[in-house]
Amino acid sequence: MHNLAIKLRSRGHEVAVVTNDRETGKEYELERSGVRLVKIPGFVSPLFDVNITYSMRSSKDLSEFLSDFDVVHSHHAFTPLALKAVKAGRILKKASVLTTHSISLAHDSELWDIVGLTVPIFSTYLKYPSRVIAVSKAAEEFIKHFTDVPVSVIPNGVDTNVFRPARNGREKELAKARFGLSGRSVVLYVGRMSYRKGPHLLLSAFANIDDEKAVLVMVGTGDMLPLLKLQAKLLGVESRVMFMNYVSDALLPEIYRASDVFVAPSIVAEAFGLVILEAMASGVPVIATSVGGIPEILSSSGAGMLVAPSSERELSEAISALLADRGLREIYGENGRRVVEEKYSWDIVVEQIERVYIEAISEL
């Protein structure tokens, strides 16, 4: 949403991000880009991560925040505030668009235990958008179980200026040196430390890698982090695993550039996998599991390898194969960068989203 807002503003649109009343660290960048930030008051549950106050109120109560706009674009098909905004947009006779980012009711938040019991309630709101955007064909198939609204498949985008390959070997080595990884073969994981993302499987697979120069860098936080650190110790690879916890947006692109292989070992289906795009844009070969929308990215891109979910053996074999073959890594990396530039850069994606806005407006 943040990147889309900035890109739309750069193309001459008047844009505002309407969100909960809390600090995100993104406020200054939005202000600098000319994007207005509208914060909705109310209690945000630290457990569910949703605005409890407005989740319990009528959609009409959101009208004061949305009345100035021609298009109301909500994100996430099973979040109360987003769905109420979709309905409010239709009540106000605005073009109302909803992007769905999910392909299951499995999620890292406790909220989703409740969502699974309240699908009929959410479904009543899914008749209100003028158009639905699904980030993958897998996401399209899922959302069609709940709505008859026309669906357009438009992938997430990535900033190809921010996420880019190292210009040469020296820049790559300098990036490695910055993180204390000089002379090492770097295997990278970026994501939440949660069961459904599969970091524990990656750790077990990495323990079978014979290359003593290989190091596994794990970026992210989550409930499993303490257990993963213990797992690394029990597996005897504690000295070859670097847990970096939370990493700022400014630092993350350089971590990708310092990497030789990127791994996304998800167990539960992913609708898309934005981190895979970030790795591809950075010229890093990808190993990922064949779940959800991930094969849509990798199968035809030639940017890496697909392995079976929950298979430590296939993960180990794929990582070993790429670490041993620099030429193959370069081919995958170059393919990934080319495909991102052709299909997934924000310059490409934003034009597709604009067309959906125009279609929705024309039907008012």
C-alpha positions as CSV (number, residue, x, y, z in Angstrom):
1,M,0.0,0.0,0.0
2,H,2.8,2.4,0.9
3,N,4.7,1.9,-2.3
4,L,1.5,1.9,-4.4
5,A,0.5,5.3,-2.9
6,I,3.9,6.8,-3.6
7,K,3.9,5.5,-7.2
8,L,0.3,6.8,-7.8
9,R,1.3,10.2,-6.4
10,S,4.3,10.4,-8.7
11,R,1.9,9.9,-11.7
12,G,-0.1,12.9,-10.7
13,H,-2.9,11.5,-8.6
14,E,-4.0,12.9,-5.3
15,V,-3.5,10.1,-2.9
16,A,-4.1,9.4,0.8
17,V,-3.5,6.4,3.0
18,V,-6.3,5.8,5.5
19,T,-5.1,3.6,8.4
20,N,-5.2,3.1,12.1
21,D,-3.9,5.7,14.5
22,R,-0.4,4.4,15.4
23,E,3.2,5.1,14.4
24,T,4.6,3.0,11.6
25,G,7.9,4.8,10.8
26,K,6.7,5.5,7.3
27,E,5.0,8.8,8.0
28,Y,7.9,11.0,6.9
29,E,8.4,9.2,3.6
30,L,4.7,9.6,2.8
31,E,4.8,13.3,3.7
32,R,7.9,13.9,1.6
33,S,6.2,12.2,-1.4
34,G,3.1,14.3,-1.1
35,V,0.8,11.5,0.1
36,R,-1.7,12.5,2.8
37,L,-1.9,10.3,5.9
38,V,-5.4,9.9,7.5
39,K,-5.4,8.1,10.8
40,I,-8.6,6.7,12.1
41,P,-9.0,7.0,15.9
42,G,-9.9,4.0,18.0
43,F,-8.4,1.2,20.1
44,V,-6.1,-1.1,18.1
45,S,-5.9,-4.5,19.7
46,P,-2.3,-5.6,20.3
47,L,-3.4,-9.2,20.0
48,F,-5.6,-9.1,16.9
49,D,-3.8,-6.0,15.3
50,V,-7.2,-4.5,14.2
51,N,-9.1,-1.4,15.1
52,I,-11.7,-2.8,17.6
53,T,-13.6,0.5,17.9
54,Y,-14.5,0.9,14.2
55,S,-14.8,-2.9,13.7
56,M,-17.8,-2.7,15.9
57,R,-19.3,0.4,14.3
58,S,-21.4,0.9,11.1
59,S,-19.7,1.4,7.7
60,K,-21.4,4.8,7.6
61,D,-19.1,5.9,10.5
62,L,-16.2,5.7,8.1
63,S,-17.8,8.1,5.6
64,E,-16.2,11.2,7.1
65,F,-12.8,9.8,6.3
66,L,-13.6,8.7,2.7
67,S,-15.9,11.4,1.4
68,D,-13.2,13.4,-0.4
69,F,-12.0,10.6,-2.7
70,D,-13.1,9.2,-6.1
71,V,-11.7,5.8,-5.5
72,V,-11.7,3.8,-2.3
73,H,-9.1,1.0,-2.5
74,S,-9.1,-1.4,0.4
75,H,-6.5,-4.0,1.1
76,H,-7.2,-7.5,2.5
77,A,-10.5,-9.3,2.0
78,F,-10.8,-10.5,5.6
79,T,-9.9,-7.5,7.7
80,P,-12.8,-5.7,9.3
81,L,-11.7,-2.1,8.7
82,A,-10.9,-2.8,5.0
83,L,-14.3,-4.4,4.4
84,K,-16.2,-1.7,6.1
85,A,-14.4,0.9,4.0
86,V,-15.4,-1.0,0.8
87,K,-19.0,-0.8,1.9
88,A,-18.7,2.8,2.9
89,G,-17.3,3.6,-0.5
90,R,-20.3,2.1,-2.2
91,I,-22.7,4.0,0.1
92,L,-20.9,7.2,-0.9
93,K,-21.2,6.2,-4.6
94,K,-17.4,6.0,-5.0
95,A,-15.5,3.5,-7.1
96,S,-14.8,0.8,-4.6
97,V,-11.9,-1.6,-5.1
98,L,-10.6,-4.4,-2.9
99,T,-7.2,-6.2,-3.1
100,T,-7.1,-9.7,-1.6
101,H,-3.7,-10.9,-0.4
102,S,-4.7,-14.3,0.9
103,I,-5.5,-17.8,-0.3
104,S,-6.5,-19.4,3.0
105,L,-7.8,-18.5,6.4
106,A,-4.5,-19.5,8.0
107,H,-2.5,-16.5,9.3
108,D,0.0,-15.6,12.0
109,S,-2.5,-13.5,14.0
110,E,-4.9,-14.9,16.6
111,L,-7.6,-12.9,14.8
112,W,-7.8,-15.6,12.2
113,D,-9.0,-18.2,14.6
114,I,-12.1,-16.0,14.9
115,V,-12.2,-15.2,11.2
116,G,-12.7,-18.9,10.4
117,L,-15.9,-18.8,12.5
118,T,-17.2,-15.6,10.9
119,V,-16.8,-16.2,7.2
120,P,-20.5,-15.7,6.5
121,I,-20.3,-12.2,8.0
122,F,-17.3,-11.3,6.0
123,S,-18.9,-12.7,2.8
124,T,-21.8,-10.2,3.1
125,Y,-19.3,-7.3,2.7
126,L,-17.6,-8.9,-0.3
127,K,-20.5,-8.1,-2.6
128,Y,-19.8,-4.3,-2.2
129,P,-16.5,-3.8,-4.2
130,S,-16.9,-2.7,-7.8
131,R,-13.8,-4.7,-8.6
132,V,-11.6,-7.1,-6.8
133,I,-7.8,-7.4,-7.4
134,A,-6.1,-10.7,-6.6
135,V,-2.3,-10.8,-6.3
136,S,-2.1,-14.2,-8.0
137,K,-4.2,-16.8,-9.8
138,A,-4.3,-18.8,-6.6
139,A,-5.6,-15.8,-4.7
140,E,-8.2,-15.4,-7.5
141,E,-9.4,-18.9,-7.1
142,F,-9.7,-18.5,-3.3
143,I,-11.7,-15.2,-3.3
144,K,-14.1,-16.5,-5.9
145,H,-15.5,-18.8,-3.2
146,F,-16.8,-15.7,-1.4
147,T,-17.9,-13.2,-4.1
148,D,-19.2,-12.9,-7.7
149,V,-17.6,-9.5,-8.2
150,P,-15.3,-9.4,-11.2
151,V,-11.7,-10.2,-10.3
152,S,-8.5,-9.0,-12.0
153,V,-5.2,-10.7,-11.3
154,I,-2.5,-8.1,-10.7
155,P,0.7,-9.1,-8.9
156,N,2.4,-7.1,-6.2
157,G,5.1,-4.8,-7.3
158,V,8.7,-4.3,-6.3
159,D,10.9,-1.2,-6.5
160,T,13.6,-2.1,-9.0
161,N,15.6,0.9,-8.1
162,V,15.8,0.0,-4.4
163,F,16.2,-3.8,-4.9
164,R,19.0,-4.2,-7.5
165,P,21.9,-6.6,-8.1
166,A,25.4,-5.8,-7.0
167,R,27.1,-4.0,-9.9
168,N,30.1,-6.2,-9.7
169,G,32.0,-8.6,-7.5
170,R,33.6,-5.9,-5.5
171,E,30.3,-4.3,-4.5
172,K,29.0,-7.8,-3.5
173,E,32.1,-8.4,-1.3
174,L,31.7,-5.0,0.3
175,A,28.1,-5.8,1.1
176,K,29.2,-9.1,2.7
177,A,32.0,-7.3,4.7
178,R,29.5,-4.9,6.1
179,F,27.7,-7.8,7.8
180,G,30.8,-9.7,8.8
181,L,30.3,-12.3,6.0
182,S,33.5,-11.8,4.0
183,G,34.6,-15.0,2.2
184,R,31.3,-16.8,3.1
185,S,28.6,-18.3,0.9
186,V,25.4,-16.6,2.1
187,V,22.1,-18.4,2.2
188,L,19.3,-15.9,3.0
189,Y,15.9,-16.2,4.6
190,V,13.6,-13.1,5.0
191,G,10.2,-13.5,6.7
192,R,8.3,-14.0,9.9
193,M,9.7,-16.6,12.3
194,S,6.5,-18.6,12.3
195,Y,5.7,-22.3,11.6
196,R,3.8,-21.7,8.4
197,K,6.8,-19.9,6.9
198,G,9.0,-23.0,7.4
199,P,12.2,-21.5,9.0
200,H,12.6,-24.6,11.2
201,L,12.7,-26.8,8.0
202,L,15.3,-24.5,6.5
203,L,17.5,-24.8,9.6
204,S,17.3,-28.6,9.5
205,A,18.1,-28.6,5.8
206,F,21.0,-26.3,6.3
207,A,22.5,-28.6,8.9
208,N,23.0,-31.1,6.1
209,I,25.1,-28.7,4.0
210,D,28.7,-29.8,3.9
211,D,30.1,-26.5,2.7
212,E,31.8,-25.1,5.8
213,K,32.0,-21.7,4.2
214,A,28.2,-21.5,3.9
215,V,26.4,-19.3,6.4
216,L,22.6,-19.1,6.9
217,V,21.3,-15.5,7.5
218,M,17.8,-15.3,9.0
219,V,16.1,-12.0,8.9
220,G,12.8,-11.5,10.8
221,T,11.1,-11.8,14.1
222,G,8.3,-13.9,15.4
223,D,7.2,-16.3,18.1
224,M,9.5,-19.1,16.9
225,L,12.7,-17.1,17.1
226,P,13.8,-18.4,20.6
227,L,13.1,-22.0,19.5
228,L,15.0,-21.5,16.2
229,K,18.0,-20.3,18.1
230,L,17.8,-23.4,20.3
231,Q,17.4,-25.6,17.3
232,A,20.5,-24.2,15.6
233,K,22.5,-24.9,18.8
234,L,21.1,-28.5,19.1
235,L,21.9,-29.1,15.4
236,G,25.5,-28.0,15.9
237,V,25.3,-25.1,13.4
238,E,25.0,-22.2,15.8
239,S,28.3,-20.7,14.6
240,R,27.1,-20.9,10.9
241,V,23.7,-19.2,11.5
242,M,23.2,-15.5,11.9
243,F,19.9,-14.3,13.3
244,M,19.5,-10.6,12.4
245,N,16.0,-10.1,13.8
246,Y,14.2,-7.0,12.5
247,V,16.1,-5.2,9.7
248,S,15.2,-1.7,8.5
249,D,13.9,-1.1,4.9
250,A,17.0,0.9,4.3
251,L,19.3,-2.0,5.1
252,L,17.4,-4.9,3.6
253,P,18.4,-4.3,0.0
254,E,22.1,-4.5,0.8
255,I,21.5,-7.8,2.7
256,Y,20.0,-9.2,-0.5
257,R,23.0,-8.0,-2.5
258,A,25.3,-9.8,0.0
259,S,23.5,-13.1,-0.6
260,D,24.3,-15.9,-2.9
261,V,21.0,-17.9,-2.5
262,F,17.6,-17.0,-1.3
263,V,15.3,-19.6,0.3
264,A,11.5,-19.3,0.9
265,P,10.6,-22.6,2.6
266,S,6.9,-22.0,3.3
267,I,4.7,-24.9,4.4
268,V,1.3,-23.3,4.1
269,A,0.2,-21.8,0.8
270,E,1.4,-18.2,0.1
271,A,-0.8,-16.0,-2.0
272,F,2.2,-14.4,-3.6
273,G,5.6,-14.1,-1.8
274,L,6.9,-10.5,-2.1
275,V,10.3,-11.5,-0.6
276,I,10.8,-13.7,-3.7
277,L,10.4,-10.7,-5.9
278,E,12.8,-8.7,-3.8
279,A,15.4,-11.5,-4.2
280,M,14.8,-11.7,-8.0
281,A,15.1,-7.9,-8.3
282,S,18.4,-8.2,-6.5
283,G,19.7,-10.8,-8.9
284,V,19.7,-13.5,-6.3
285,P,18.7,-17.1,-7.3
286,V,15.6,-18.4,-5.5
287,I,14.7,-21.7,-3.9
288,A,11.1,-21.9,-2.9
289,T,8.4,-24.4,-2.1
290,S,5.7,-25.2,-4.6
291,V,2.7,-23.8,-2.7
292,G,0.0,-21.2,-3.4
293,G,1.0,-18.5,-5.8
294,I,4.8,-19.1,-5.6
295,P,5.0,-21.4,-8.7
296,E,3.3,-18.7,-10.8
297,I,6.4,-16.6,-10.2
298,L,9.1,-19.2,-10.5
299,S,7.9,-21.8,-12.9
300,S,8.2,-19.6,-16.1
301,S,10.8,-17.1,-14.9
302,G,13.9,-19.4,-14.8
303,A,14.9,-17.6,-11.6
304,G,15.4,-20.6,-9.4
305,M,14.2,-23.9,-8.2
306,L,10.9,-25.2,-6.8
307,V,10.9,-27.9,-4.1
308,A,8.2,-29.9,-2.4
309,P,6.9,-28.3,0.8
310,S,8.2,-29.8,4.1
311,S,11.0,-31.7,2.3
312,E,14.3,-31.1,4.1
313,R,16.0,-33.4,1.7
314,E,15.0,-31.4,-1.4
315,L,15.9,-28.1,0.3
316,S,19.3,-29.4,1.2
317,E,20.0,-30.8,-2.3
318,A,18.8,-27.6,-4.0
319,I,20.9,-25.3,-1.7
320,S,24.0,-27.5,-2.2
321,A,23.5,-27.6,-6.0
322,L,23.4,-23.8,-6.2
323,L,26.3,-23.2,-3.8
324,A,28.4,-25.5,-5.9
325,D,27.5,-23.9,-9.3
326,R,28.3,-20.2,-9.7
327,G,27.3,-20.3,-13.3
328,L,23.9,-21.6,-12.5
329,R,23.5,-19.0,-9.8
330,E,24.3,-16.2,-12.3
331,I,21.8,-17.6,-14.9
332,Y,19.0,-17.7,-12.3
333,G,19.9,-14.3,-11.0
334,E,20.0,-12.7,-14.4
335,N,16.7,-14.3,-15.4
336,G,15.0,-13.2,-12.2
337,R,16.1,-9.6,-12.6
338,R,14.9,-9.5,-16.3
339,V,11.5,-10.9,-15.4
340,V,11.0,-8.5,-12.6
341,E,11.8,-5.6,-14.9
342,E,9.3,-6.9,-17.5
343,K,6.5,-7.9,-15.2
344,Y,6.7,-6.9,-11.6
345,S,8.2,-3.5,-11.3
346,W,5.9,-0.8,-9.9
347,D,6.0,1.0,-13.2
348,I,4.3,-1.9,-14.8
349,V,2.0,-2.9,-11.9
350,V,0.7,0.6,-11.2
351,E,-0.6,1.0,-14.8
352,Q,-2.7,-2.2,-14.4
353,I,-4.2,-0.9,-11.1
354,E,-5.0,2.4,-12.7
355,R,-7.0,0.6,-15.4
356,V,-9.0,-1.1,-12.7
357,Y,-9.8,2.3,-11.2
358,I,-10.9,3.6,-14.5
359,E,-13.2,0.6,-15.1
360,A,-14.7,1.0,-11.6
361,I,-15.3,4.8,-12.1
362,S,-16.9,4.3,-15.5
363,E,-19.6,2.0,-14.0
364,L,-20.7,4.6,-11.4
